[in-house]
Amino acid sequence: MIDFVLTENDQKILDHVRQEALVCRKYARHYDEHEDEFAPDELPEASEFPQLNELFAGRTDEDTHVVIMSMLISAGQTWGDYTVRMRRGKGGLGNAALRAAGTPEQVAKWQGLTLAMAITEPGCGSDPSQVQTTAVLDEGTNEWVINGEKIFVTTGCRCEGVVVWATLDRSAGRAGIKSFLIEKGIPGFDVTHKEKKLGIRADDTAAMVFRDCRIPRGNLLGGKEEIPKQSSGGFRGVMKTFNMTRPAVAAIGLGIAEAALDLTREQLSAGGFDVSYGGGLRSQPAVVQKFHELEGKFEAAMLTVLNAAWLSAEKHPNNVEASIAKAKGGSAVREVTQGCIEILGPMGVSRDHLLEKWFRDVRITDIYEGTGQIQHLIIARNILGYDRTELK
């Protein structure tokens, strides 16, 4: 039975996360306006707060599963700021791919590094099966030779290594795509520049170029070199990475949406509006009706995230539910933050407050790790039973 009721231990952890989030807000505007700087791995106030893992001590089976808690914690952290953290942990999207598809030997060797994931290319965005970066095996030296260009690589400047998607055979389509572990600093691998962005400016996003970049044969993620004839091969395996990261992306955006709602509720109450429920929508002012509609969008989206996480915790397939969470979350956070700006008027767009920044930051929720349009295609294909050639 699905049960998202929080225990006392759960609430203690989330209260702690909120306290840290309030500290992070003090630094949010600075790193938004100084995009050339990296937010520190640890804020000066970090010594005043215990490590998060310390708060998990003493938990029992009665407490909420850690997978579900991870979603709530992600939302709680971004309730402060999308990109500034009390402590910036090790790891990136590439680490999730490593855990999902890496061999035990690869996991042991690479798990201590922060790994980015390089998928998007100048001519390949929402359809990763069109990857043009190539990997050619040099059997004489037992090395893979990587050539290609990647753009919009999250954590591309900070990372210590990257999981790169490349094709062994373009004619094989998705089946020919493999992932390769490449460490920073090796010849032929260059981070060419850091992107300037609309939002999440404190998170670095980089462009990368690979020119005859040679890596050991054993750096093929998962180690399977054969190209299957009738399936997507390793492509399908690595895509499973997104079954948990897509709900997490939605949770991150929803943390900001909740912050926007909290600010708006506070301002409406200060202006004399009763935003409590009861009495029916028709008896409420239009501005309160709109606010309640925004709260509803937030709650519905958060439930899709928790449902996808619950399925994962119970070891059930959650591919469709992960896409639903990502699609619903991506649209909800945009509508909620924009709606809060509309309610608050000039205050909503003033740089004296963080709401306009939150509006810019959440835009990414609907873009990276699969756009909202792509999620709707995935959902439709699964519900209608079509394959990718029948429904594009």
C-alpha positions as CSV (number, residue, x, y, z in Angstrom):
1,M,0.0,0.0,0.0
2,I,1.3,3.4,-0.9
3,D,1.8,5.6,2.2
4,F,3.5,9.0,2.0
5,V,2.7,10.0,5.6
6,L,5.9,11.2,7.2
7,T,7.2,9.9,10.6
8,E,8.8,12.0,13.3
9,N,12.2,10.9,12.0
10,D,11.3,11.9,8.5
11,Q,10.1,15.3,9.5
12,K,13.3,15.9,11.6
13,I,15.4,15.4,8.5
14,L,13.3,17.6,6.3
15,D,13.2,20.4,8.9
16,H,17.0,20.2,9.0
17,V,17.1,20.5,5.2
18,R,14.9,23.6,5.3
19,Q,17.1,25.3,7.9
20,E,20.1,24.8,5.6
21,A,18.1,26.0,2.6
22,L,17.4,29.3,4.3
23,V,21.1,29.9,4.7
24,C,21.7,29.1,1.0
25,R,19.3,31.8,0.0
26,K,21.7,34.4,1.4
27,Y,24.2,33.5,-1.3
28,A,21.7,32.9,-4.1
29,R,21.6,36.3,-5.6
30,H,25.4,36.8,-5.5
31,Y,26.1,33.6,-7.6
32,D,23.3,34.4,-10.0
33,E,24.9,37.8,-10.8
34,H,28.5,36.5,-10.7
35,E,28.2,33.7,-13.2
36,D,31.9,33.6,-13.7
37,E,32.3,32.3,-10.1
38,F,31.7,28.8,-8.8
39,A,29.6,28.5,-5.6
40,P,31.9,26.9,-3.0
41,D,31.7,23.2,-2.3
42,E,30.9,24.1,1.3
43,L,29.4,27.3,2.7
44,P,31.0,29.0,5.7
45,E,28.0,28.0,7.9
46,A,28.4,24.3,7.2
47,S,30.2,23.6,10.5
48,E,27.0,24.7,12.3
49,F,25.0,21.9,10.7
50,P,25.4,18.1,11.0
51,Q,26.0,16.0,8.0
52,L,22.8,14.7,6.4
53,N,23.8,11.1,6.8
54,E,24.1,11.7,10.6
55,L,20.4,12.4,10.7
56,F,19.6,9.1,9.1
57,A,21.1,7.2,12.0
58,G,18.5,5.3,14.1
59,R,15.9,5.1,11.4
60,T,13.6,2.0,11.3
61,D,11.5,0.2,8.8
62,E,8.6,2.4,9.9
63,D,10.3,5.4,8.4
64,T,9.8,6.4,4.8
65,H,12.0,4.6,2.3
66,V,15.2,6.3,1.5
67,V,14.4,6.6,-2.3
68,I,11.2,8.5,-1.5
69,M,13.0,10.6,1.1
70,S,15.7,11.5,-1.5
71,M,13.0,13.2,-3.6
72,L,11.7,15.2,-0.6
73,I,15.2,16.1,0.4
74,S,16.0,17.3,-3.2
75,A,12.9,19.5,-3.1
76,G,13.8,20.8,0.4
77,Q,17.3,21.8,-0.7
78,T,16.1,23.8,-3.7
79,W,13.5,25.4,-1.6
80,G,16.5,27.5,-0.7
81,D,18.2,27.8,-4.1
82,Y,18.5,25.7,-7.2
83,T,22.3,25.7,-7.4
84,V,23.8,26.9,-4.0
85,R,24.1,24.1,-1.5
86,M,25.3,24.0,2.1
87,R,27.6,21.1,1.0
88,R,28.0,20.2,-2.6
89,G,28.3,16.4,-2.7
90,K,30.4,14.4,-5.0
91,G,28.8,12.9,-8.1
92,G,26.8,13.9,-11.2
93,L,24.5,12.4,-13.7
94,G,27.4,10.3,-15.0
95,N,27.7,8.6,-11.6
96,A,24.0,7.5,-11.9
97,A,24.9,6.0,-15.3
98,L,27.9,4.3,-13.7
99,R,25.7,2.7,-11.0
100,A,23.1,1.7,-13.5
101,A,25.3,0.1,-16.2
102,G,28.9,-0.1,-15.0
103,T,30.8,-3.4,-14.3
104,P,31.8,-4.0,-10.7
105,E,35.4,-3.2,-11.6
106,Q,34.3,0.1,-13.3
107,V,32.2,1.1,-10.3
108,A,35.1,0.4,-7.9
109,K,37.5,2.5,-10.0
110,W,35.3,5.5,-10.9
111,Q,32.7,5.9,-8.2
112,G,34.9,8.3,-6.2
113,L,35.0,10.8,-9.0
114,T,32.4,13.4,-10.0
115,L,31.2,12.3,-13.4
116,A,29.2,14.4,-15.8
117,M,27.1,13.0,-18.7
118,A,27.8,14.2,-22.2
119,I,24.9,13.4,-24.6
120,T,23.7,16.5,-26.4
121,E,25.4,17.6,-29.6
122,P,25.0,20.6,-31.9
123,G,22.9,18.5,-34.2
124,C,21.5,16.1,-31.7
125,G,19.3,17.3,-28.8
126,S,16.1,15.6,-27.9
127,D,16.7,12.4,-29.8
128,P,19.9,10.9,-28.4
129,S,19.7,8.1,-30.9
130,Q,21.1,10.5,-33.5
131,V,24.5,10.9,-31.7
132,Q,27.3,11.6,-34.2
133,T,30.3,11.3,-31.9
134,T,32.2,8.2,-32.9
135,A,34.1,5.6,-31.1
136,V,36.5,3.4,-33.2
137,L,38.5,0.5,-31.7
138,D,42.2,0.5,-32.4
139,E,42.9,-3.2,-31.9
140,G,46.7,-2.5,-32.3
141,T,46.8,-0.4,-29.1
142,N,43.6,-1.9,-27.5
143,E,42.2,1.7,-27.2
144,W,39.0,3.4,-28.3
145,V,39.5,6.6,-30.3
146,I,36.8,9.2,-29.6
147,N,35.9,12.0,-32.0
148,G,33.0,14.5,-31.6
149,E,31.6,17.5,-29.9
150,K,29.2,17.8,-26.9
151,I,27.3,20.8,-25.7
152,F,25.3,21.7,-22.6
153,V,27.1,19.3,-20.3
154,T,25.9,19.9,-16.8
155,T,28.8,20.0,-14.3
156,G,31.1,19.9,-17.3
157,C,33.6,22.3,-15.7
158,R,33.6,21.0,-12.2
159,C,33.6,17.3,-13.1
160,E,36.6,15.0,-12.9
161,G,35.4,12.7,-15.6
162,V,32.6,12.3,-18.0
163,V,30.4,9.5,-19.4
164,V,30.3,10.2,-23.2
165,W,27.7,8.8,-25.5
166,A,29.2,7.7,-28.9
167,T,28.3,5.5,-31.7
168,L,30.3,2.4,-32.9
169,D,28.2,2.3,-36.1
170,R,25.9,5.1,-37.3
171,S,24.1,2.7,-39.6
172,A,23.0,0.6,-36.6
173,G,21.0,3.5,-35.1
174,R,20.3,3.3,-31.3
175,A,21.9,-0.2,-31.1
176,G,25.3,1.2,-32.1
177,I,25.4,3.8,-29.2
178,K,27.6,3.0,-26.3
179,S,28.8,5.0,-23.3
180,F,32.5,5.6,-22.5
181,L,34.2,6.7,-19.3
182,I,36.7,9.5,-20.0
183,E,38.8,11.2,-17.4
184,K,39.6,14.9,-17.5
185,G,43.1,15.9,-18.6
186,I,43.8,13.2,-21.1
187,P,45.1,14.3,-24.6
188,G,42.4,15.0,-27.1
189,F,39.7,16.0,-24.5
190,D,39.1,19.7,-24.1
191,V,36.4,21.7,-22.3
192,T,36.1,24.6,-24.7
193,H,33.9,27.0,-22.8
194,K,31.3,27.5,-20.0
195,E,27.9,28.5,-21.1
196,K,26.1,31.7,-20.1
197,K,22.5,30.9,-19.2
198,L,19.0,32.3,-18.5
199,G,18.9,30.5,-15.1
200,I,20.8,28.1,-12.8
201,R,23.8,30.3,-13.4
202,A,25.7,28.9,-10.4
203,D,25.7,25.4,-12.0
204,D,28.3,25.2,-14.7
205,T,27.3,24.0,-18.1
206,A,30.1,23.3,-20.6
207,A,30.9,22.5,-24.2
208,M,33.4,19.7,-24.9
209,V,35.4,18.6,-27.9
210,F,37.1,15.2,-28.5
211,R,39.8,15.0,-31.1
212,D,41.4,11.5,-31.6
213,C,40.9,11.1,-27.8
214,R,42.3,7.7,-26.9
215,I,41.0,5.8,-23.9
216,P,41.6,2.2,-22.6
217,R,39.4,-0.5,-24.1
218,G,38.1,-1.3,-20.6
219,N,36.5,2.2,-20.4
220,L,33.4,1.1,-22.4
221,L,30.6,1.4,-19.8
222,G,29.3,-2.1,-19.1
223,G,32.0,-3.7,-21.2
224,K,29.7,-5.1,-23.9
225,E,31.2,-4.3,-27.4
226,E,28.8,-6.3,-29.6
227,I,26.0,-4.4,-31.5
228,P,22.7,-6.3,-31.1
229,K,20.7,-6.8,-34.3
230,Q,17.2,-6.5,-32.9
231,S,17.4,-4.2,-29.9
232,S,18.9,-1.0,-28.6
233,G,21.6,-2.8,-26.7
234,G,23.6,-0.8,-24.3
235,F,21.5,2.3,-25.2
236,R,18.5,0.9,-23.5
237,G,20.5,0.0,-20.4
238,V,22.0,3.4,-19.9
239,M,18.6,5.0,-20.6
240,K,17.4,3.3,-17.4
241,T,19.5,5.9,-15.6
242,F,16.8,8.4,-16.2
243,N,14.1,6.3,-14.4
244,M,15.2,7.9,-11.2
245,T,17.0,11.0,-12.3
246,R,13.9,12.3,-14.2
247,P,11.7,12.3,-11.1
248,A,14.6,13.8,-9.2
249,V,14.8,16.7,-11.7
250,A,11.0,17.3,-11.2
251,A,11.5,17.3,-7.4
252,I,14.3,19.8,-7.7
253,G,12.1,22.2,-9.7
254,L,9.2,21.6,-7.3
255,G,11.3,22.7,-4.4
256,I,11.6,26.1,-6.0
257,A,7.9,26.1,-6.9
258,E,7.0,25.5,-3.3
259,A,9.3,28.4,-2.3
260,A,7.4,30.7,-4.7
261,L,4.0,29.5,-3.3
262,D,5.2,30.1,0.3
263,L,6.3,33.7,-0.6
264,T,3.1,34.4,-2.4
265,R,0.9,33.0,0.5
266,E,2.8,35.2,2.9
267,Q,2.3,38.3,0.9
268,L,-1.4,37.6,0.2
269,S,-1.9,37.1,3.9
270,A,-0.1,40.3,4.7
271,G,-2.4,42.0,2.2
272,G,-5.5,40.9,4.1
273,F,-6.5,37.9,1.9
274,D,-7.6,34.7,3.6
275,V,-5.9,31.9,1.7
276,S,-7.2,29.1,3.9
277,Y,-9.5,26.5,2.3
278,G,-13.2,26.3,2.8
279,G,-16.3,28.1,1.7
280,G,-16.1,27.1,-1.9
281,L,-14.1,28.7,-4.8
282,R,-17.0,30.9,-5.8
283,S,-17.0,32.7,-2.5
284,Q,-13.3,33.6,-2.7
285,P,-11.6,36.6,-4.5
286,A,-10.1,35.7,-7.9
287,V,-6.6,36.1,-6.7
288,V,-7.1,33.5,-4.0
289,Q,-8.8,31.2,-6.5
290,K,-5.7,31.5,-8.7
291,F,-3.4,30.8,-5.8
292,H,-5.3,27.6,-4.9
293,E,-5.2,26.4,-8.5
294,L,-1.4,26.9,-8.4
295,E,-1.2,24.9,-5.1
296,G,-3.2,22.1,-6.8
297,K,-0.7,22.0,-9.7
298,F,2.1,21.7,-7.3
299,E,0.5,18.9,-5.2
300,A,-0.4,16.9,-8.3
301,A,3.1,17.1,-9.7
302,M,4.7,16.2,-6.4
303,L,2.5,13.1,-6.1
304,T,3.7,11.9,-9.5
305,V,7.3,12.2,-8.3
306,L,6.6,10.3,-5.1
307,N,4.8,7.6,-7.0
308,A,7.7,7.1,-9.4
309,A,10.0,6.9,-6.4
310,W,7.8,4.4,-4.6
311,L,7.7,2.1,-7.6
312,S,11.5,2.2,-7.7
313,A,11.7,1.5,-3.9
314,E,9.4,-1.5,-4.4
315,K,11.6,-2.7,-7.4
316,H,8.7,-2.2,-9.8
317,P,9.2,-0.9,-13.4
318,N,8.7,2.9,-13.4
319,N,9.8,4.0,-16.9
320,V,6.4,5.5,-17.8
321,E,5.9,6.9,-14.3
322,A,9.3,8.6,-14.4
323,S,8.4,10.3,-17.6
324,I,5.0,11.3,-16.2
325,A,6.7,12.9,-13.2
326,K,9.2,14.7,-15.4
327,A,6.5,16.0,-17.9
328,K,4.1,17.0,-15.1
329,G,6.8,18.6,-13.0
330,G,8.3,20.5,-15.9
331,S,5.1,22.2,-16.7
332,A,3.9,22.6,-13.2
333,V,6.9,24.5,-11.9
334,R,6.8,26.9,-14.9
335,E,3.1,27.6,-14.4
336,V,3.4,27.9,-10.6
337,T,6.3,30.4,-10.6
338,Q,4.8,32.4,-13.5
339,G,1.5,32.4,-11.7
340,C,3.1,33.7,-8.5
341,I,4.7,36.5,-10.4
342,E,1.4,37.5,-11.9
343,I,-0.2,37.5,-8.5
344,L,2.5,39.6,-6.9
345,G,2.9,42.0,-9.8
346,P,5.9,44.4,-9.5
347,M,7.2,42.6,-6.5
348,G,7.3,39.4,-8.6
349,V,9.8,40.8,-11.1
350,S,11.8,42.9,-8.7
351,R,15.4,41.9,-8.1
352,D,14.9,42.7,-4.4
353,H,13.3,39.3,-4.1
354,L,14.2,35.9,-5.5
355,L,11.0,35.1,-7.2
356,E,12.1,36.3,-10.6
357,K,15.3,34.2,-10.2
358,W,13.2,31.2,-9.3
359,F,11.2,31.7,-12.4
360,R,14.3,31.7,-14.5
361,D,15.8,28.7,-12.7
362,V,12.9,26.3,-13.0
363,R,12.8,26.7,-16.8
364,I,15.5,24.1,-17.1
365,T,13.2,21.5,-15.4
366,D,11.3,21.0,-18.6
367,I,14.4,20.9,-20.8
368,Y,17.3,18.7,-19.6
369,E,17.2,14.9,-19.2
370,G,14.5,14.8,-21.9
371,T,12.2,17.7,-22.8
372,G,8.6,17.7,-21.9
373,Q,7.7,16.9,-25.5
374,I,9.9,13.9,-25.4
375,Q,8.3,12.7,-22.2
376,H,4.9,13.0,-23.7
377,L,6.1,10.8,-26.6
378,I,7.4,8.2,-24.2
379,I,4.1,8.2,-22.3
380,A,2.1,7.9,-25.5
381,R,4.2,5.1,-26.9
382,N,3.7,3.1,-23.8
383,I,0.0,3.8,-23.4
384,L,-0.9,3.3,-27.0
385,G,1.5,0.4,-27.7
386,Y,3.3,2.1,-30.6
387,D,7.0,1.8,-31.4
388,R,9.2,4.9,-32.1
389,T,8.7,4.5,-35.9
390,E,4.9,4.7,-35.6
391,L,4.7,7.7,-33.2
392,K,7.3,10.4,-33.5
